[in-house]
Amino acid sequence: MPRPVCLFTGQWADLPLEQLCKQARGYGYDGVELACWGDHFDPHRALDEKDYVRSKWGLLSDHGLGSFAISTHLVGQAVCDIIDERHKSILPEAVWGDGDPEGVRRRAATEMIDTARAARRFFDAAPAPVKERLALTGRTVVNGFTGSPIWHLMYGFPPAPAGAIEKGYSEFARRWTPILDAFGKEKVSFALEVHPTEIAFDIVSTRRALAAIKDHPAFGFNFDPSHLGYQRVDYLGFLREFGRRVLNVHMKDVWWSDVPMPVGTFGGHTEFGSDGRSWDFRSLGRGKVDFEGIIRALNHAGYEGALTVEWEDANMDREAGAAESCAFVKRLDFKGSARVFDAAFSSKG
């Protein structure tokens, strides 16, 4: 059974879900990964309204689409961050409240637990083909961010006080362990998208994050190579080391320059797509990510989940990009072999 190719709806939250479903099916997608913003998926309505999840599945089924994960990046970011005015623009009003930082973090943690409960209800109501795929993966997944209390210490000047980084990982564990325990009770897994501004943003910081939460069984990763590639992190090595904890995959491409540019790795306070940047997200197949290597590594890891296009390219029409990206992934994906290719040599005719 081929892995379903899905479209992440986060970058399309300006469109009503019904319209996006029609477009996604027209582009050739098998499903959508629902973002918990726009009108795409509301955890509170999923918990409070009797027919909400049934109506979502009805809408998806009407367009021939499945769904294999939901995503709550925006709220997750606030659980562990140093809160400031930037967060107000991404958070639901009920989570932002009066903006008191500790209150925001606590409300965000509660919202994450509610999202796990909503995911359980949503996927329990899934049609048979979706349940079959989930049974293959052995997981029900909510993707997202964790935030980080120590991202502002990423560059080593002024020097961080002794023990500050260790204290940050301890704070991450203190805030996220109760959330992960709640996820575990619901038999739902949280998949962190390893990403700059999160507690884990490369291989070494991922090891530290896992150690901080003592390899919590409800914690895994949403693998997105684009956020590793432009940092020059070994994204194939990430899959070799953490492949069994990869619970979801975002297929997203990135280009980076091999020669010096006016705008460096930190972005120079420029907008995505600006001329002179040393890296930028690109439509799939138009950057430098080795996607065939990724497919082979996923096959080695036994990954059976969806391949979800997270489409971002500031200099390309998104509808054209979404369509060609779907075709790119479907053309690329292949199953691993169940036999040694030269086994026939040992057979005598």
Secondary structure in CASP SS format (residue, H / E / C, confidence):
PFRMAT SS
TARGET T0000
AUTHOR 0000-0000-0000
METHOD secondary structure of the structure
MODEL  1
M C 1.00
P C 1.00
R C 1.00
P C 1.00
V E 1.00
C E 1.00
L E 1.00
F E 1.00
T C 1.00
G H 1.00
Q H 1.00
W H 1.00
A C 1.00
D C 1.00
L C 1.00
P C 1.00
L H 1.00
E H 1.00
Q H 1.00
L H 1.00
C H 1.00
K H 1.00
Q H 1.00
A H 1.00
R H 1.00
G H 1.00
Y H 1.00
G C 1.00
Y C 1.00
D C 1.00
G E 1.00
V E 1.00
E E 1.00
L E 1.00
A E 1.00
C C 1.00
W C 1.00
G C 1.00
D C 1.00
H C 1.00
F C 1.00
D C 1.00
P H 1.00
H H 1.00
R H 1.00
A H 1.00
L H 1.00
D H 1.00
E C 1.00
K C 1.00
D C 1.00
Y H 1.00
V H 1.00
R H 1.00
S H 1.00
K H 1.00
W H 1.00
G H 1.00
L H 1.00
L H 1.00
S H 1.00
D H 1.00
H C 1.00
G C 1.00
L C 1.00
G E 1.00
S C 1.00
F C 1.00
A C 1.00
I E 1.00
S E 1.00
T C 1.00
H H 1.00
L H 1.00
V H 1.00
G H 1.00
Q H 1.00
A H 1.00
V H 1.00
C H 1.00
D C 1.00
I C 1.00
I C 1.00
D C 1.00
E H 1.00
R H 1.00
H H 1.00
K H 1.00
S C 1.00
I C 1.00
L C 1.00
P C 1.00
E H 1.00
A H 1.00
V H 1.00
W H 1.00
G C 1.00
D C 1.00
G C 1.00
D C 1.00
P H 1.00
E H 1.00
G H 1.00
V H 1.00
R H 1.00
R H 1.00
R H 1.00
A H 1.00
A H 1.00
T H 1.00
E H 1.00
M H 1.00
I H 1.00
D H 1.00
T H 1.00
A H 1.00
R H 1.00
A H 1.00
A H 1.00
R H 1.00
R H 1.00
F H 1.00
F H 1.00
D H 1.00
A C 1.00
A C 1.00
P C 1.00
A H 1.00
P H 1.00
V H 1.00
K H 1.00
E H 1.00
R H 1.00
L H 1.00
A H 1.00
L H 1.00
T H 1.00
G C 1.00
R C 1.00
T C 1.00
V E 1.00
V E 1.00
N E 1.00
G E 1.00
F C 1.00
T C 1.00
G C 1.00
S C 1.00
P C 1.00
I C 1.00
W H 1.00
H H 1.00
L H 1.00
M C 1.00
Y C 1.00
G C 1.00
F C 1.00
P C 1.00
P C 1.00
A C 1.00
P C 1.00
A C 1.00
G C 1.00
A H 1.00
I H 1.00
E H 1.00
K H 1.00
G H 1.00
Y H 1.00
S H 1.00
E H 1.00
F H 1.00
A H 1.00
R H 1.00
R H 1.00
W H 1.00
T H 1.00
P H 1.00
I H 1.00
L H 1.00
D H 1.00
A H 1.00
F H 1.00
G H 1.00
K H 1.00
E C 1.00
K C 1.00
V C 1.00
S E 1.00
F E 1.00
A E 1.00
L E 1.00
E E 1.00
V C 1.00
H C 1.00
P C 1.00
T C 1.00
E C 1.00
I C 1.00
A C 1.00
F C 1.00
D C 1.00
I H 1.00
V H 1.00
S H 1.00
T H 1.00
R H 1.00
R H 1.00
A H 1.00
L H 1.00
A H 1.00
A H 1.00
I C 1.00
K C 1.00
D C 1.00
H C 1.00
P C 1.00
A C 1.00
F E 1.00
G E 1.00
F E 1.00
N E 1.00
F E 1.00
D C 1.00
P C 1.00
S H 1.00
H H 1.00
L H 1.00
G H 1.00
Y C 1.00
Q C 1.00
R C 1.00
V C 1.00
D C 1.00
Y H 1.00
L H 1.00
G H 1.00
F H 1.00
L H 1.00
R H 1.00
E H 1.00
F H 1.00
G H 1.00
R H 1.00
R H 1.00
V E 1.00
L E 1.00
N E 1.00
V E 1.00
H E 1.00
M E 1.00
K C 1.00
D E 1.00
V E 1.00
W E 1.00
W E 1.00
S C 1.00
D C 1.00
V C 1.00
P C 1.00
M C 1.00
P C 1.00
V E 1.00
G C 1.00
T C 1.00
F C 1.00
G C 1.00
G C 1.00
H C 1.00
T C 1.00
E C 1.00
F C 1.00
G C 1.00
S C 1.00
D C 1.00
G C 1.00
R E 1.00
S C 1.00
W E 1.00
D E 1.00
F E 1.00
R E 1.00
S C 1.00
L C 1.00
G C 1.00
R C 1.00
G C 1.00
K C 1.00
V C 1.00
D C 1.00
F H 1.00
E H 1.00
G H 1.00
I H 1.00
I H 1.00
R H 1.00
A H 1.00
L H 1.00
N H 1.00
H H 1.00
A H 1.00
G C 1.00
Y C 1.00
E C 1.00
G C 1.00
A C 1.00
L E 1.00
T E 1.00
V E 1.00
E C 1.00
W C 1.00
E C 1.00
D C 1.00
A C 1.00
N C 1.00
M C 1.00
D C 1.00
R H 1.00
E H 1.00
A H 1.00
G H 1.00
A H 1.00
A H 1.00
E H 1.00
S H 1.00
C H 1.00
A H 1.00
F H 1.00
V H 1.00
K H 1.00
R H 1.00
L H 1.00
D C 1.00
F C 1.00
K C 1.00
G C 1.00
S C 1.00
A C 1.00
R C 1.00
V C 1.00
F C 1.00
D C 1.00
A H 1.00
A H 1.00
F H 1.00
S H 1.00
S C 1.00
K C 1.00
G C 1.00
END
